[in-house]
Amino acid sequence: MDRRTLLRATVAGAAAFSGSLWSGAALAAPAQPGSSPYGPLGAADTNGIQLPAGFSSRVVARSRQQVGSTGYTWHDAPDGGACFAAGTGWIYVSNSEISLTGGASAVRFDATGNILSAYRILGNTNRNCAGGATPWGTWLSGEEVNRGYVYETYPEGGRAGVRRAALGRFSHEAAACDPDRQVIYLTEDEPTGCFYRFRPTVWSDLSAGTLEVLVAGTGTSGPVSWARVPDPDGSPTQTRDQVAGAKRFNGGEGCWYADGTCWFTTKGDNRVWAYDAVAQRIDLAYDDSLVSGSAPLTGVDNITGSRGGDLYVAEDGGNMEINIITPDEVVAPFLRITGQSSSEICGPAFSPDGSRLYFSSQRGTSGLSSGGITYEVRGPFR
């Protein structure tokens, strides 16, 4: 299997996407700057977003304003998000990274993208940052606080979110489900954080299971193993400090699983990592200090994958871009938000058919949590 085929297979997406399993070969090298398959960015549109030719944007929701004609007021500081199929349409869920009253909300769309409703799916939780979708249709919402929890929530509403303490108490960021090994990968937003996996006793039942931490050498590539975390409650000893040899990652952020590989990001060193779950090894997919010339992607944060096999990585700061990493190991800007330098891009997620990309600017033009904006981009995604 050549490198192009290998990367396309491993980032092809969740269960609805297809591709060949990882062959066990290491990544050839971290991605390098190059030309985007969509061409250069054009002038900013009326929403202040620069896009390639053929793409357009619209505002879906603004913090403290009504979502469409639903009567529901959108939350402050929109953060991690995901899309779920719902009838003939879909639902986009979004976390709120607000202290004590964070939680998550949802917007429901019909088959043509019209907004049908918006509503709360989780309330009165603490700094809900990122999370992840499960194969059984729930949203895992993580608290980015010391000894934070993960909550399992229900995108269609009508059911209260459930605290899932078995997934560990630490500064949670993202989660990604691996249905092949029946585990959930978890990132930790600490300068000396770890990379975890949770093995439910019964797949799809997150009430009980085993929390493990990745153990490896000090290098950026090579074989790894997993060790059980003795006390997932993290008190009095933090989960990251309970296992000797646990590998440290500088500020874990986004996490995305696709067909044998879990891709995750670390903001402290602007890296995208690839964990090969078949061969049990890690490699670097991107490192801004190893690029030739100027690095297009900095402030590495949330990550998602497309049906066409590309990774989309959002920036917290940087140039306020979402960058694409292609199967050719090319990294390039896909879009740029202008006039919002005091914000960050959060929650990139594709609609189930892959034709629309949702994301938020957490603080919008004001630079305040009350200024968040959630967008949709449509166009000829490959």
C-alpha positions as CSV (number, residue, x, y, z in Angstrom):
1,M,0.0,0.0,0.0
2,D,1.5,3.4,-1.0
3,R,1.5,6.4,1.3
4,R,-1.3,8.2,-0.4
5,T,-3.6,5.1,-0.2
6,L,-2.5,4.5,3.4
7,L,-3.4,8.0,4.7
8,R,-6.7,8.2,2.7
9,A,-7.8,4.9,4.3
10,T,-6.9,5.9,7.8
11,V,-8.6,9.3,7.8
12,A,-11.7,8.2,5.9
13,G,-13.9,8.8,8.8
14,A,-16.3,7.2,11.2
15,A,-18.2,4.0,10.7
16,A,-20.1,5.4,7.7
17,F,-16.8,5.9,5.9
18,S,-14.8,3.2,4.3
19,G,-11.2,2.4,3.7
20,S,-8.5,-0.3,4.1
21,L,-7.0,-1.0,7.5
22,W,-3.7,0.4,8.4
23,S,-0.9,-1.8,7.2
24,G,1.4,-1.4,10.2
25,A,3.9,0.8,8.3
26,A,5.1,4.0,10.0
27,L,4.2,7.4,8.6
28,A,6.7,8.5,5.9
29,A,7.2,12.0,7.3
30,P,5.2,14.8,8.9
31,A,3.1,16.8,6.4
32,Q,4.7,19.8,4.6
33,P,3.2,23.0,3.2
34,G,1.9,22.9,-0.4
35,S,-1.0,23.9,-2.6
36,S,-4.6,23.1,-1.4
37,P,-6.5,20.7,-3.6
38,Y,-9.2,23.4,-3.5
39,G,-7.0,26.2,-4.7
40,P,-6.2,29.5,-3.0
41,L,-8.4,31.4,-0.7
42,G,-10.5,34.2,-2.1
43,A,-11.5,37.5,-0.7
44,A,-13.5,37.5,2.5
45,D,-17.2,37.0,2.1
46,T,-20.0,39.0,3.8
47,N,-19.4,36.8,6.9
48,G,-15.7,37.7,7.0
49,I,-14.6,34.2,5.8
50,Q,-12.1,33.6,3.1
51,L,-12.9,30.4,1.2
52,P,-11.8,28.6,-2.0
53,A,-13.8,29.2,-5.2
54,G,-17.1,27.3,-5.2
55,F,-17.6,27.4,-1.4
56,S,-20.0,29.6,0.6
57,S,-20.7,30.3,4.2
58,R,-23.7,31.2,6.4
59,V,-24.1,32.0,10.1
60,V,-26.1,29.3,11.9
61,A,-26.2,30.8,15.4
62,R,-24.8,33.6,17.5
63,S,-24.3,33.5,21.3
64,R,-27.1,35.2,23.3
65,Q,-29.2,35.4,20.1
66,Q,-32.2,33.3,19.0
67,V,-31.3,30.5,16.6
68,G,-33.3,31.2,13.5
69,S,-37.0,31.3,14.4
70,T,-36.7,28.6,17.1
71,G,-36.9,30.8,20.1
72,Y,-33.9,29.1,21.6
73,T,-31.0,31.3,22.7
74,W,-27.5,30.0,21.6
75,H,-24.9,29.5,24.3
76,D,-21.8,31.5,25.0
77,A,-18.3,30.3,24.0
78,P,-19.3,27.5,21.6
79,D,-16.6,24.9,21.5
80,G,-16.3,21.2,20.4
81,G,-19.0,19.8,18.2
82,A,-20.2,16.9,16.1
83,C,-23.0,16.0,13.6
84,F,-25.5,13.2,13.9
85,A,-28.0,11.8,11.4
86,A,-31.6,12.4,12.4
87,G,-34.4,11.3,10.3
88,T,-33.9,12.7,6.8
89,G,-31.8,15.5,8.2
90,W,-29.1,15.9,10.9
91,I,-28.2,17.5,14.2
92,Y,-25.1,19.6,15.1
93,V,-24.2,19.6,18.7
94,S,-21.9,22.2,20.4
95,N,-20.3,22.5,23.8
96,S,-20.2,25.7,25.8
97,E,-16.9,26.4,27.5
98,I,-18.3,28.4,30.3
99,S,-17.5,27.8,34.0
100,L,-20.2,26.1,36.1
101,T,-23.0,26.7,33.6
102,G,-21.4,25.3,30.4
103,G,-23.1,22.2,29.0
104,A,-24.1,21.7,25.4
105,S,-26.8,22.6,22.9
106,A,-28.0,21.2,19.6
107,V,-29.4,22.5,16.3
108,R,-31.6,20.3,14.2
109,F,-31.7,20.6,10.4
110,D,-34.1,19.2,7.7
111,A,-32.9,17.3,4.6
112,T,-32.3,20.6,2.8
113,G,-30.4,22.3,5.7
114,N,-33.2,24.4,7.0
115,I,-33.1,24.9,10.8
116,L,-36.0,23.1,12.5
117,S,-35.2,23.5,16.2
118,A,-32.6,24.3,18.7
119,Y,-32.4,23.1,22.4
120,R,-30.3,22.3,25.4
121,I,-28.9,18.8,25.8
122,L,-26.7,19.4,28.9
123,G,-26.7,22.1,31.5
124,N,-24.8,23.2,34.7
125,T,-21.5,21.5,34.0
126,N,-18.1,23.1,34.0
127,R,-16.2,24.4,30.9
128,N,-17.3,21.9,28.4
129,C,-14.6,22.0,25.8
130,A,-14.4,19.2,23.3
131,G,-15.7,15.6,23.2
132,G,-16.7,13.0,20.6
133,A,-19.5,11.2,18.9
134,T,-20.2,7.5,19.7
135,P,-21.3,4.9,17.2
136,W,-24.6,4.5,19.1
137,G,-25.5,8.2,18.5
138,T,-24.6,10.0,21.7
139,W,-22.3,12.9,22.3
140,L,-19.5,12.7,24.9
141,S,-19.0,16.1,26.4
142,G,-15.8,16.7,28.5
143,E,-15.1,19.2,31.2
144,E,-11.8,21.0,30.8
145,V,-11.1,21.5,34.5
146,N,-9.0,19.7,37.2
147,R,-10.7,16.3,37.8
148,G,-13.4,17.1,35.3
149,Y,-15.9,14.5,34.1
150,V,-17.2,13.2,30.8
151,Y,-21.0,13.4,30.3
152,E,-22.8,11.2,27.8
153,T,-25.6,13.3,26.2
154,Y,-28.4,12.7,23.7
155,P,-28.4,14.9,20.6
156,E,-32.1,14.4,19.9
157,G,-33.0,15.8,23.3
158,G,-35.7,14.6,25.8
159,R,-33.2,12.8,28.0
160,A,-30.8,14.2,30.6
161,G,-27.1,13.8,30.1
162,V,-25.4,11.2,32.3
163,R,-22.1,11.6,34.1
164,R,-19.6,8.8,33.1
165,A,-17.1,8.8,36.0
166,A,-15.5,5.6,34.8
167,L,-13.9,7.5,31.9
168,G,-11.7,9.2,34.5
169,R,-11.5,12.5,36.2
170,F,-8.9,14.9,34.6
171,S,-8.8,18.0,32.4
172,H,-10.8,16.4,29.5
173,E,-10.6,17.5,25.9
174,A,-11.6,15.3,23.1
175,A,-12.8,11.7,22.8
176,A,-12.8,9.3,19.8
177,C,-14.5,5.9,19.6
178,D,-12.7,2.9,18.1
179,P,-15.4,0.3,17.3
180,D,-12.9,-2.2,16.1
181,R,-11.2,-2.6,19.4
182,Q,-14.2,-1.3,21.4
183,V,-12.3,1.5,23.1
184,I,-12.6,5.2,23.5
185,Y,-9.5,7.4,23.2
186,L,-9.2,10.5,25.4
187,T,-7.0,13.6,25.3
188,E,-5.9,15.6,28.4
189,D,-5.3,19.4,28.2
190,E,-2.3,19.7,30.5
191,P,1.3,20.7,29.6
192,T,2.3,17.3,31.0
193,G,-0.9,15.5,30.0
194,C,-1.4,12.0,28.8
195,F,-3.3,10.1,26.1
196,Y,-5.8,7.6,27.5
197,R,-8.1,4.9,26.3
198,F,-11.2,3.6,28.1
199,R,-12.3,-0.1,27.6
200,P,-16.0,-0.4,28.6
201,T,-17.0,-3.7,30.3
202,V,-19.8,-3.8,27.7
203,W,-19.4,-1.8,24.5
204,S,-22.0,1.0,24.3
205,D,-22.5,0.9,28.1
206,L,-20.1,3.5,29.6
207,S,-21.1,3.0,33.2
208,A,-18.1,0.7,33.9
209,G,-14.8,-0.3,32.4
210,T,-11.1,0.1,32.6
211,L,-9.1,3.4,32.1
212,E,-5.6,3.0,30.6
213,V,-2.8,5.4,29.8
214,L,-0.4,5.2,26.9
215,V,3.2,4.2,27.9
216,A,6.1,4.9,25.6
217,G,9.6,6.2,25.3
218,T,10.6,9.8,25.0
219,G,10.7,9.9,21.2
220,T,8.1,11.1,18.7
221,S,7.6,7.7,17.0
222,G,7.8,4.1,17.8
223,P,6.0,1.2,19.6
224,V,3.8,1.9,22.6
225,S,1.8,0.0,25.2
226,W,-1.0,0.6,27.6
227,A,-1.2,0.4,31.4
228,R,-4.2,0.5,33.7
229,V,-4.8,3.7,35.7
230,P,-5.2,2.4,39.3
231,D,-7.5,5.2,40.4
232,P,-9.5,6.9,37.6
233,D,-11.0,9.3,40.2
234,G,-7.6,11.1,40.3
235,S,-7.5,11.8,44.0
236,P,-5.3,12.3,45.7
237,T,-2.9,11.5,42.8
238,Q,-3.8,12.9,39.4
239,T,-4.4,10.2,36.7
240,R,-1.5,11.3,34.7
241,D,0.9,10.8,37.6
242,Q,-0.2,7.2,38.6
243,V,1.7,5.1,36.1
244,A,5.5,5.2,35.7
245,G,6.5,5.7,32.1
246,A,3.3,7.3,30.9
247,K,4.1,9.3,27.8
248,R,3.6,13.1,28.2
249,F,1.9,15.2,25.6
250,N,2.0,19.0,25.7
251,G,-1.6,20.1,25.9
252,G,-3.8,17.4,24.3
253,E,-6.7,18.8,22.1
254,G,-8.6,17.3,19.3
255,C,-9.0,13.6,18.6
256,W,-10.4,11.7,15.6
257,Y,-10.5,8.0,14.9
258,A,-10.7,6.5,11.4
259,D,-10.2,2.9,10.3
260,G,-7.4,1.8,12.5
261,T,-5.8,5.1,13.4
262,C,-6.5,7.7,16.0
263,W,-5.3,11.2,15.1
264,F,-4.9,13.7,18.0
265,T,-3.4,17.1,18.4
266,T,-1.2,18.9,21.0
267,K,-1.4,22.7,21.2
268,G,1.8,23.2,23.2
269,D,4.1,22.0,20.4
270,N,1.7,22.4,17.4
271,R,1.7,18.7,16.5
272,V,-0.7,16.2,15.0
273,W,-0.1,12.7,16.2
274,A,-1.1,9.4,14.6
275,Y,-1.7,6.4,16.9
276,D,-1.7,3.2,14.8
277,A,-4.1,1.0,16.8
278,V,-3.3,-2.1,14.8
279,A,0.5,-2.0,15.1
280,Q,0.4,-0.1,18.5
281,R,2.8,2.7,17.6
282,I,2.7,6.5,17.4
283,D,4.1,8.8,14.7
284,L,4.0,12.5,13.8
285,A,1.6,13.5,11.1
286,Y,2.5,17.2,11.4
287,D,4.9,19.3,13.4
288,D,5.2,23.1,12.7
289,S,8.9,23.0,13.7
290,L,9.7,20.5,11.0
291,V,8.1,22.2,8.0
292,S,10.1,23.7,5.1
293,G,9.5,27.5,5.1
294,S,6.7,29.2,7.0
295,A,4.3,26.9,8.8
296,P,0.7,27.3,7.6
297,L,-0.8,25.6,10.6
298,T,-0.1,26.9,14.2
299,G,-2.3,27.0,17.3
300,V,-3.3,23.4,16.5
301,D,-6.6,22.5,18.2
302,N,-9.8,20.6,17.2
303,I,-9.6,18.0,14.4
304,T,-12.0,16.1,12.1
305,G,-11.8,14.0,9.0
306,S,-13.7,14.1,5.7
307,R,-15.3,11.4,3.5
308,G,-12.6,12.1,0.9
309,G,-9.8,11.2,3.3
310,D,-8.5,14.6,4.4
311,L,-7.9,15.9,7.9
312,Y,-9.3,19.3,8.8
313,V,-7.5,21.0,11.8
314,A,-8.8,24.2,13.5
315,E,-6.5,26.8,14.9
316,D,-6.7,28.4,18.4
317,G,-5.1,31.7,17.4
318,G,-2.7,31.4,14.5
319,N,-4.3,33.0,11.4
320,M,-7.8,31.8,12.5
321,E,-7.7,29.1,9.9
322,I,-8.9,25.6,9.3
323,N,-6.1,23.8,7.6
324,I,-6.4,20.7,5.5
325,I,-3.9,17.8,5.7
326,T,-4.2,15.7,2.5
327,P,-3.3,12.1,1.8
328,D,-0.4,13.5,-0.1
329,E,1.1,14.8,3.2
330,V,0.3,18.4,2.1
331,V,-0.9,21.0,4.7
332,A,-2.6,24.1,3.4
333,P,-5.3,26.6,4.6
334,F,-8.8,25.6,3.7
335,L,-10.5,28.7,5.2
336,R,-9.6,31.8,7.2
337,I,-11.8,33.9,9.4
338,T,-10.9,37.6,9.2
339,G,-11.4,40.3,11.9
340,Q,-11.5,37.9,14.8
341,S,-7.9,37.7,16.0
342,S,-9.0,37.4,19.7
343,S,-11.0,34.3,19.0
344,E,-10.4,30.6,18.2
345,I,-12.0,28.1,15.8
346,C,-13.8,25.2,17.5
347,G,-15.9,22.2,16.7
348,P,-15.3,21.4,13.0
349,A,-17.7,18.6,12.0
350,F,-19.2,17.4,8.6
351,S,-22.8,16.7,8.0
352,P,-23.5,13.0,7.6
353,D,-23.4,13.3,3.7
354,G,-20.1,15.2,3.9
355,S,-21.5,18.2,2.0
356,R,-21.4,20.8,4.8
357,L,-18.8,21.7,7.4
358,Y,-19.9,23.2,10.7
359,F,-17.6,25.1,13.1
360,S,-17.6,28.0,15.6
361,S,-15.6,31.1,16.3
362,Q,-15.6,30.9,20.1
363,R,-15.4,34.7,20.8
364,G,-16.3,36.2,17.4
365,T,-15.5,39.8,16.6
366,S,-15.9,41.0,20.2
367,G,-13.2,38.7,21.7
368,L,-15.7,37.9,24.4
369,S,-17.4,34.6,25.3
370,S,-20.7,36.3,24.6
371,G,-19.7,36.9,21.0
372,G,-19.5,33.3,19.7
373,I,-20.6,32.5,16.2
374,T,-21.4,29.1,14.7
375,Y,-21.0,28.7,10.9
376,E,-21.8,26.4,8.1
377,V,-19.7,26.1,4.9
378,R,-21.1,24.4,1.8
379,G,-19.2,23.5,-1.4
380,P,-17.7,20.8,-3.5
381,F,-15.9,18.8,-0.8
382,R,-14.1,15.9,-2.4
